[in-house]
């Protein structure tokens, strides 16, 4: 497809978010504490929570994959394809800064609420993309959109950590990351097809739609902690 010919993939911004989340002291200590109190490995995995989390992750993966492809196509359309990498790096920078900030704030909101808010923020951040007409405008939009990535994915890991049995925590997190990865290729394919047929503005509707799906599915994630929704 025209959007990606001759270009090697660049690292997805969500990878930076995951690294930041793993490095957070409060996340690491919480995970270690739960592992120390791990029970029977045959405990139920908790699909009532895990399934909507995994589906939310799939929608977010679709958002990531489609945004990358359309960004390449957008720069190619303007004859500035060399700027695709820096644009996506700007997206990743926003995520990195947000990840650092997330680790520095003592959150009162539950992980479930933070996941919903983060998914909603990512959907809203995609709204301007179909209307951008210049490289600086796209760079600004991606930088702002990046601020929703790390907090959302960190909240997603926290939801899994809070509800999956400690003895199966790695398995639970693997399901959410598998969902994330599973959404990337379909998102890229659908966006690439739309770009080839209707142009980049149409292509940018794919991450927008994926963001809407993500926040909708996230509403079905129910917290078991203290009766909070």
Secondary structure, 3 states (H helix, E strand, C coil): CCCCCCCCCCCCHHHHHHHHHHHCHHHHHHHHHHHHCCCCCCCCCCHHHHHHHHHHHHHHHHHHHHHHHHHHHHHHHCCCHHHHHHHHHHHHHHHHHHHHHHHHCCCCCCHHHHHHHHHHHHHHHCCCHHHCCCHHHHHHHHHHHHCCHHHHHHHHHHHHHHHCCHHHHHHHHHHHHHHHHHHHHHHHHHHHHHHHHHCHHHHHHHHHHHHHHHHHHHCCCCCCCCCCC
